[in-house]
Structures are given as C-alpha cells and as structure tokens.
Amino acid sequence: MQHQVAIITGAASGLGFAIAKQLSALGVQLALLDINTSALQENIAAFGTTPAIFEVDITNEVAVKQTIDMIAAQFGKIDILVNSAGITGITNTKSDATSTENIRAVFDVNFMGSYFTSKYVIPVMLPKKYGRILHIGSIAGKEGNAGMLAYSASKAAVIAMAKVQGKEYAETGITVNAIAPAVIRTAMHDTMPVEQLNYMTDKIPMKRCGTLQELANMVCFIVSPQNSFTTGFTFDLSGGRATY
C-alpha cells in the first residue's frame, strides 16, 4: 500500500484518526478532511507520513467537490476513500419525540457527507481502474437502536449506499464496502447517556466495547489491494452481536 493516496473524513478524532495513523504506518499518503483541522495540526507528529490537511464541511457539496479536485491535482490520483465522519445526534429519544431538525442534521453528516465524497472521488478512480471506498456504517444501521432513530436510519442508508455502489462499479476495479461496528470506545460515545451506552453494550455477546485498534486493523485490510473480490458487503465488527 506504499505510495497509495487515501482520503479520510472525520480524521481529527476517534475512528478517523485511528484509521489515518494505521494507514500512515503502512506508507499511505494521507489527505485528511475535517471541520476541526486544529486538532489534526496538533497531532501531526502521530503520522508516519506527513498528511495533507483540508478544512471542509462535508455537508457542503461545493466545498467537497473543490477539495477532492485539489487532492486529485496535488497527488495525481486517489486510491482510497474512508468515510468515517459521523455524529450520533440526540439520543435516548423515542421517535414521536424526535426533532426534525436533528434528524436532518444527522443525515446531512452521516449519509449526505459520504454520498458527496464518493460521488466526486469515483470519477477520479475510474480512469485508473482501481479504487477502494469504505463507508463506516454501524450495527445500529443493521439492527436499529431504540432511542437512536436519526443515527440508526442514517447508517442504514450508508449501508444501502455501499450495496448499490458496489454493484454499480463491480467491473471497474473499484470496490465499495461498508463496516458495521458495534460500540467502539471513542469520545463520541462518552457523550452518550449512560443508559443508552449500556443498552448498546449489553447486546454484545463479548460484553465489551471494541477498540480503535481492532477497527483500524480491519479497515486496513478492507481498503488493501488484497481485498479484491469483495464489494457491496458490510463487514461485521460487533463482538458477535450481528452474524449475518
């Protein structure tokens, strides 16, 4: 994977940061996207290769297109896209009490952000007849978590998008997959109500959260050249919660 070029969204913290570090250790050149670039600048020494950092709101289609155009011009190619930017929104709330504004905000980041990036990365990958796209879904998108309508539904949409795109580009050398983690211990989960977190963890047969290292290890395989005959698939990372 040395000298490949990877775009990672939501790279300033949590899943995105862990994935970026792991890919960097493998010699991948990084283009890191986040709305909070100061955190990336502060932790730039964590990467084995010096990343290109772009401040971008992934819910802004024009900004996303411009950023991807800049990355393609700077590196001459894009081999990998990992969509890890995501928010949970308001949780521990039944559907009849949800905020329409919150539902839209969560969909804008979790689904539309991944849609925009993949929409503009795919045309860069097509002439090279190679690419690896990974959308970070969630076990909530497969099974639904009570009290998390916005998050669960948006991640279900992300998983469906991977299935659609995987089929659409199956003959082009581009694979599009998703991964469905259960609870991975990150700062995002630290903001959840204890009842919501316990509800999610209690459903995991291993009775623990996954780790960022476990996630990063699996992601690196999914986006590697070795993973060449799997597309449109949702990889499980749920401690046994989902086995289909």
N, C-alpha and C positions, 0 to 999 in steps of 0.2 A: 504493500500500500504506500510505500515511499513515493513522494512527489505527487501523489494524488491531491486533489483540491476538494475540500469539504466545506459546505455552508452549514452552520449550526445556529438555529434560532433559540432565543432564551438562554444564551450561553453564559450569562453573567452569574448564574447561581444554580443550585440544585442539579437536576438531571443534565441540563445542557452543559454546565461547567464540568461535571464528571466525565461526560462523553467527550468533550473537547480535549481534556487532559489525556485521556486514554488514546484518542486518535493521534494527538500530537506526539505521544511517546512512540507511536509506530511510524513517525516520519511524515504524517499527512500535513499538508499545508492548510491552514485554517482561515476561513472568513467567518468571523463571529458577529452575529447580529443580536442586538438587544436594545431596549429603550434606555437601559441604565448602563452606559458604557464606562462610567467612572469606576464601577466595581471591577470591570474587566481590566482597566488600566492599572488598578491597584494590585491585581493578581497576575499580571502578565508574566512574571517570573515562573509561574507554575507550569508553563507550557514549554515543551521541548523544542518547538519551532516557533518563531515569532509570528503571532497571528495578525491578520488584517482585521481591524475592528470597525464596525459600522453601527452608528446610532440610527435606528429605524423603528418606527411604529409599524408592526406587521399587519395592523388592521387598515393601513393606508395603502391601497393598491398602487397608486402612482409612485409612492416612496419605495415600495417593494420592488417594482419594476426597475426603477432607476438604480437601486442598489445592486440588483442582480446584473444589470447591464455593466455597472462599474466593475463588479467582481469578474465577470467574463472577460472584460477588456484587460484587466490587470493581470489575470492568471492565464488567459487564453483558453480556459476550459473550466468545467465544473464536473467533478466525478461523483460527488456525494452530496445529498441534502438530508439533514436530520431536522425534523420539525419538533423541537422539544419545548417551545414556548407554550405556556398554558397557565390558566387560572382556574380556581375552583369556584369563585363567586360566593354568593351567600349560600350557606348550607344549613342543615338541620331545620329545613322548612318544607312543609307539605305543599303539594302542587297548587292547591287553591289559595295559598298564602304567598305564592312567589311574586316577585317583582318582574314585570315585563321588561323593564329597563335592564335588570340584572341578567335575564335570560339572553337578551340581545348582546350584552357586553361580553358574556362568556362565549357565545357562539362566534362573535367577531374575532376574538383571540384564538380560541381553540380550533375552530373549523375554518373560518374565512382566512385567517393568517396562514394556515397550512395550504389552503387552496391557492392563495395568491403566490406563495413561494414556488409551489410545484408547477403552477401554470406558466411561470416565466423561466424556471430552470429547465424544464423538459425541452424547449426548443434549443437550448444551448447543448444539451446532451445528445439530441438526435443525430446531428451530423457526425459525431464521434462514434455512434452506435454502441455507446456504453454509458451506464449510469446506475447509481444506487440511491433510491429515495426511501426514507423511513419516516413514517408518521408515528409519533408517540400517542398511542391511544390510552386505554385504561381498562381494567377489569370492570369498572363501572359502565363502560360502553358496551360490554358483552352481557352483563347481568342486571345492571341498574342498581343504584344505591338509593334506598329510601331517603328522602330529605335532600337529595342532590340532583334535582331534575335538570338544571342547566348543564352541570358538568357531565352527568351520565349521557344525556341526549347529544351533547356536542361531541363527546368522544365516540359515541355510536356512529355519528356522521363521519368522523375521521376514519374509523374502521371501514365503513362502507366506501369511502373515497379510495382507500388503498385497494379494495377489491376491484373497483371499477377501473382505476388507473393501471392496476396490474394486468388486467385483461386487455386494456386498450393498447398497451405498449409491449406486450409479451414477445413480439417478434423483432423488437428493435435493439435488444441488448441492454435495455433499461429495466431494472426490476423495481417494483413498488410494493413495499410491505408495511405492516404496522406491528407494533408491540403493545401488549396489554399488561402493564404492571399492576399488581395489587398495591398495597401500601408500601411505598419506598420512603424511608425516613429522610425527609427534607424539611427546609424551613417552612415551605408551604403547608405541610401537614401540622407543623407546630402551631399554626394559627387556627386550626380547626377546633371546634368544641370537643371536649374530652369524650362526650357521649358518641359523637359522630365517628371519631377515630376508633373508639372501642368497638362500635358496630362493624366497622370495616375489618379490623384486625381479628375479631372473634370468628369471622367467617373463613379465615385462612387455616387450613389443616396444620401447617407448620407452627402456628401460633406465634408468629413473629413478623416483623416488617422485613421487606427486602432491603438490601444495601445498595448504595450508589455504585459500588464496585461491581456487584453482581449485574446490575443493569448495564453498566458501561462495557463489561466483558461480552454480554450477549449482543449489544448494539454493534460492537466492532466486528463480530462475525457476520451479522446480517448485512452490513454495508461493505463487506470484503469481496474481492473477486472470487473467493472460494464458494460463496453462496450464489451460485449462478443458475440454479434450476428451481428456485422458489420465488414466486411472485404472487401478489394479491393475497398473501397469507398474513394472519395475525399470530405472532409468536406469543406464547404464554410465559409470564413471569409472575406467577401468582401463589407460589408456595402450596400448590395443589388445589387452590380454590376453583379454578376452571381447568378442565382437562379435555376440552374439545376445541 
